[in-house]
Amino acid sequence: MFFRQKQMAYHAKPEKPDPLFAKMLQEPLGGQWGEISVMMTYLFQGWNCRGPQKYKDMIMDIGTEEIGHVEMLATMIARLLETSPIEQQEDMARNSVVGAVMGGARVEDAIVAGMNPQQYIVAGLGARPSDSVGNPWNAAYTIASGNLLADFRFNVTAESQGRLQVARLYNMTNDTGVRDMLSFMLARDTMHQNQWLAAIRELQEDGLEDTPVPSNFPQDLEKTEVSYQFLNHSEGMESQAGRWAQGPAPDGKGTFTYVDRPPAYTEDEGQLNPIDPRVYGTPPAPVPPAAAE
């Protein structure tokens, strides 16, 4: 059960409208690494969690927090759109520097081209569940495998990519209100990266999961002679100097070795067998007309 409180998780008030930046801000809202993605990922991980209650409760805490982040971004985008394209054109037309940068292009053309038309046509000057170029948010971005270590490792990646994008956006605006909200998001991403790293360590300390994931699959069913080989599949041998090519593996179950020229399995050239001619594929030799009847 969810209850909405009428206060924001953090305020989302720009100094002034900016429809161009509103389009950019769609990325951390509805992009692959945006807040909708992590919100749905964490909620499904929590709903599907069969592990100890502390993990389920922690996942639901952060998943619910992300609902508030979605609300913050959607509100900020809507507030950045609280002006018409005509007003924005007039403001920019008074700035001779803008005209010089655009190399003589018409200001109104540049404004309209830079805006997200769906924010106006479809959403009535509001946010959309899409990325910065208008691609709809995709449920395939939701990752919830049922294996907490696999999921928590993905979550570190998601928070890292999200923080990277917000940091870039921070440097693309001088609006103090927008920067203030982004600074809050950056700080929460810092916490969340550390949170998932701590959770990964605790899962391992609790003996619930380990490397390689899934750890309860018998490794003797692997082709164990290649389990800890680093294969040099490109020119040069610079990769040999890395920690991944020598010494004990992080899982403590093997030792890395470096293979400069990985062997090819010459007994298999990848040739396929003939199939039913009624599929009408291209065969290795002409098919007699009678064979297709």
C-alpha positions as CSV (number, residue, x, y, z in Angstrom):
1,M,0.0,0.0,0.0
2,F,1.3,3.5,-0.8
3,F,0.2,6.8,0.6
4,R,1.1,10.1,-1.0
5,Q,2.1,13.0,1.2
6,K,1.5,16.5,-0.2
7,Q,5.0,17.6,0.3
8,M,7.9,17.1,-2.2
9,A,10.9,15.0,-1.3
10,Y,12.9,18.1,-2.2
11,H,11.8,21.3,-3.8
12,A,11.9,21.6,-7.6
13,K,11.7,25.3,-8.4
14,P,13.7,26.8,-11.3
15,E,14.6,30.5,-11.4
16,K,12.8,30.9,-14.7
17,P,11.3,28.7,-17.5
18,D,13.6,27.0,-20.0
19,P,11.8,24.7,-22.5
20,L,15.2,23.7,-24.0
21,F,16.5,22.4,-20.7
22,A,13.2,20.8,-20.0
23,K,13.8,18.6,-23.0
24,M,17.3,17.6,-21.7
25,L,15.9,16.9,-18.2
26,Q,13.7,14.2,-19.8
27,E,16.7,11.9,-19.9
28,P,17.1,11.5,-16.1
29,L,13.4,11.1,-15.9
30,G,12.5,8.6,-18.7
31,G,15.8,7.5,-20.1
32,Q,17.4,4.1,-19.8
33,W,19.2,5.1,-16.6
34,G,16.5,7.5,-15.5
35,E,14.5,7.7,-12.3
36,I,11.5,5.8,-13.8
37,S,13.8,2.9,-14.6
38,V,15.3,2.7,-11.1
39,M,11.9,3.2,-9.5
40,M,10.4,0.3,-11.4
41,T,13.5,-1.8,-11.0
42,Y,13.7,-1.4,-7.2
43,L,10.0,-1.9,-6.7
44,F,9.9,-5.2,-8.7
45,Q,13.1,-6.4,-6.9
46,G,11.3,-5.7,-3.6
47,W,8.0,-7.3,-4.6
48,N,9.8,-10.4,-5.8
49,C,12.3,-10.6,-2.9
50,R,12.2,-13.9,-1.0
51,G,15.3,-13.2,1.0
52,P,15.6,-12.0,4.6
53,Q,13.2,-9.2,5.6
54,K,15.9,-6.6,6.0
55,Y,16.7,-6.8,2.3
56,K,13.1,-6.6,1.2
57,D,12.5,-3.7,3.5
58,M,15.6,-1.9,2.3
59,I,14.7,-2.4,-1.4
60,M,11.2,-1.1,-0.8
61,D,12.6,1.9,1.1
62,I,14.7,3.0,-1.9
63,G,12.0,2.0,-4.5
64,T,9.5,4.2,-2.7
65,E,12.1,7.0,-2.5
66,E,12.5,6.9,-6.2
67,I,8.8,7.6,-6.7
68,G,9.5,10.9,-5.1
69,H,12.4,11.5,-7.4
70,V,10.2,10.9,-10.4
71,E,7.7,13.4,-9.0
72,M,10.5,16.0,-8.4
73,L,11.7,15.7,-12.0
74,A,8.3,15.7,-13.6
75,T,7.4,18.8,-11.5
76,M,10.7,20.6,-12.5
77,I,10.1,19.8,-16.2
78,A,6.5,21.2,-16.0
79,R,7.8,24.4,-14.3
80,L,10.5,24.8,-16.9
81,L,7.8,24.7,-19.5
82,E,5.7,27.5,-18.0
83,T,6.3,29.8,-20.9
84,S,5.4,29.8,-24.6
85,P,7.8,29.3,-27.5
86,I,7.0,32.9,-28.5
87,E,8.1,34.3,-25.2
88,Q,11.3,32.3,-25.3
89,Q,12.0,33.5,-28.9
90,E,11.6,37.1,-27.8
91,D,14.0,36.6,-24.9
92,M,16.6,35.1,-27.1
93,A,16.2,37.6,-29.9
94,R,17.3,40.3,-27.4
95,N,20.5,38.4,-26.9
96,S,22.8,39.3,-29.7
97,V,25.3,36.6,-28.6
98,V,22.8,33.9,-29.2
99,G,22.3,35.0,-32.8
100,A,26.0,35.1,-33.4
101,V,26.5,31.6,-32.0
102,M,23.7,30.3,-34.3
103,G,25.5,31.7,-37.3
104,G,22.6,33.7,-38.6
105,A,19.9,31.1,-38.1
106,R,16.4,32.3,-37.3
107,V,16.0,32.4,-33.5
108,E,12.4,31.0,-33.7
109,D,13.5,28.1,-35.9
110,A,16.3,27.2,-33.4
111,I,13.9,27.4,-30.4
112,V,11.2,25.2,-32.0
113,A,13.8,22.7,-33.3
114,G,15.3,22.4,-29.8
115,M,12.0,21.9,-28.0
116,N,10.3,18.6,-27.4
117,P,7.1,19.0,-29.4
118,Q,5.3,16.3,-27.4
119,Q,5.7,18.2,-24.2
120,Y,3.5,20.8,-25.8
121,I,1.2,18.8,-28.2
122,V,0.7,15.7,-26.1
123,A,1.4,16.7,-22.5
124,G,0.1,20.3,-22.5
125,L,3.4,21.7,-21.3
126,G,4.2,18.8,-19.0
127,A,6.7,16.0,-18.5
128,R,6.5,12.8,-20.5
129,P,7.5,9.2,-19.7
130,S,10.2,9.4,-22.4
131,D,13.9,10.3,-22.8
132,S,15.4,13.5,-24.1
133,V,14.9,12.6,-27.8
134,G,11.3,11.4,-27.3
135,N,11.8,7.7,-27.1
136,P,9.1,6.2,-24.8
137,W,10.3,4.7,-21.5
138,N,10.6,1.0,-22.0
139,A,9.7,-1.7,-19.3
140,A,12.7,-3.7,-20.6
141,Y,14.9,-1.3,-18.5
142,T,13.4,-3.0,-15.4
143,I,15.8,-5.6,-14.0
144,A,14.5,-7.9,-11.3
145,S,16.0,-11.4,-11.6
146,G,15.2,-12.8,-8.1
147,N,18.9,-13.2,-7.4
148,L,19.8,-10.3,-5.1
149,L,23.6,-10.3,-5.8
150,A,23.0,-10.2,-9.5
151,D,20.4,-7.4,-9.0
152,F,22.5,-5.4,-6.5
153,R,25.4,-5.4,-8.9
154,F,23.1,-4.0,-11.6
155,N,21.8,-1.4,-9.2
156,V,25.4,-0.1,-8.7
157,T,25.7,0.3,-12.4
158,A,22.3,2.1,-12.7
159,E,23.1,4.6,-9.9
160,S,26.6,5.2,-11.5
161,Q,25.1,5.9,-14.9
162,G,22.4,8.0,-13.5
163,R,24.8,10.1,-11.4
164,L,27.0,10.5,-14.4
165,Q,24.2,11.9,-16.5
166,V,22.9,14.3,-13.8
167,A,26.5,15.6,-13.3
168,R,26.7,16.4,-17.0
169,L,23.3,18.1,-16.9
170,Y,24.4,20.1,-13.8
171,N,27.2,21.7,-16.0
172,M,24.7,22.5,-18.8
173,T,22.6,25.0,-16.8
174,N,23.3,28.1,-14.7
175,D,19.8,28.1,-13.2
176,T,20.4,28.0,-9.4
177,G,17.0,26.4,-8.7
178,V,17.7,23.6,-11.2
179,R,21.2,23.1,-9.9
180,D,19.9,23.0,-6.3
181,M,17.6,20.1,-7.2
182,L,20.3,18.3,-9.2
183,S,22.7,18.7,-6.3
184,F,20.2,16.8,-4.1
185,M,19.9,14.1,-6.7
186,L,23.7,13.8,-7.0
187,A,23.9,13.4,-3.2
188,R,21.2,10.7,-3.2
189,D,23.0,8.9,-6.0
190,T,26.2,9.0,-3.9
191,M,24.3,7.3,-1.0
192,H,22.6,4.8,-3.3
193,Q,25.9,3.7,-4.9
194,N,27.4,3.1,-1.4
195,Q,24.1,1.5,-0.2
196,W,24.2,-1.2,-2.9
197,L,27.9,-1.8,-2.4
198,A,27.3,-2.3,1.3
199,A,24.3,-4.6,0.5
200,I,26.5,-6.7,-1.8
201,R,29.1,-7.2,0.9
202,E,26.4,-8.1,3.5
203,L,24.8,-10.6,1.2
204,Q,28.2,-12.3,0.9
205,E,28.9,-12.1,4.7
206,D,25.4,-13.5,5.4
207,G,26.4,-16.5,3.2
208,L,23.3,-16.0,0.9
209,E,25.2,-15.5,-2.4
210,D,28.7,-15.3,-3.7
211,T,30.8,-15.0,-6.8
212,P,30.3,-16.5,-9.4
213,V,26.5,-15.9,-9.5
214,P,24.6,-18.1,-9.0
215,S,27.0,-19.6,-6.5
216,N,24.9,-22.6,-5.8
217,F,25.3,-23.9,-9.4
218,P,27.9,-26.7,-9.2
219,Q,31.1,-25.4,-10.7
220,D,32.2,-28.9,-11.6
221,L,29.5,-28.8,-14.3
222,E,31.5,-25.9,-16.0
223,K,34.3,-26.5,-18.4
224,T,36.6,-25.7,-15.5
225,E,39.8,-25.5,-17.5
226,V,38.7,-22.2,-18.9
227,S,37.0,-20.8,-15.8
228,Y,39.8,-18.5,-14.9
229,Q,41.6,-17.9,-18.3
230,F,41.9,-14.4,-19.7
231,L,41.7,-14.7,-23.5
232,N,43.6,-12.2,-25.5
233,H,41.2,-11.8,-28.4
234,S,42.7,-8.6,-29.9
235,E,46.0,-7.3,-31.1
236,G,48.6,-6.4,-28.5
237,M,49.3,-7.8,-25.1
238,E,48.7,-4.7,-22.9
239,S,45.8,-6.4,-21.1
240,Q,48.3,-8.9,-19.7
241,A,49.4,-6.2,-17.2
242,G,46.0,-6.1,-15.5
243,R,44.9,-7.7,-12.2
244,W,42.4,-9.8,-14.2
245,A,45.2,-11.7,-16.0
246,Q,47.3,-13.0,-13.1
247,G,47.1,-14.0,-9.5
248,P,44.2,-15.3,-7.4
249,A,40.7,-14.6,-8.7
250,P,38.5,-12.4,-6.5
251,D,36.2,-15.4,-5.7
252,G,39.2,-17.2,-4.1
253,K,38.4,-20.3,-6.1
254,G,40.9,-20.1,-8.9
255,T,44.0,-18.4,-10.3
256,F,44.0,-16.2,-13.4
257,T,46.1,-17.2,-16.3
258,Y,46.7,-15.3,-19.5
259,V,46.2,-16.9,-22.9
260,D,47.9,-14.9,-25.7
261,R,46.5,-16.8,-28.6
262,P,43.2,-18.5,-27.7
263,P,42.8,-21.8,-29.6
264,A,40.2,-22.2,-32.3
265,Y,38.1,-25.4,-32.3
266,T,38.9,-26.5,-35.8
267,E,36.6,-29.5,-35.6
268,D,33.6,-27.2,-35.9
269,E,33.4,-24.7,-38.7
270,G,29.8,-23.7,-38.0
271,Q,28.3,-25.4,-41.0
272,L,24.5,-26.0,-40.8
273,N,22.5,-29.0,-42.0
274,P,19.9,-28.9,-44.8
275,I,16.4,-28.2,-43.6
276,D,12.9,-28.9,-45.0
277,P,12.7,-27.2,-48.5
278,R,9.2,-26.0,-47.7
279,V,10.7,-23.4,-45.5
280,Y,12.1,-21.9,-48.7
281,G,15.5,-21.0,-47.4
282,T,18.6,-20.9,-49.6
283,P,20.1,-24.4,-49.7
284,P,23.8,-25.3,-50.3
285,A,22.7,-26.9,-53.7
286,P,19.7,-26.5,-56.0
287,V,16.6,-28.3,-54.8
288,P,14.9,-30.6,-57.4
289,P,11.4,-29.3,-58.1
290,A,9.9,-32.6,-56.9
291,A,11.4,-32.1,-53.4
292,A,9.3,-29.0,-52.8
293,E,6.0,-30.8,-53.6
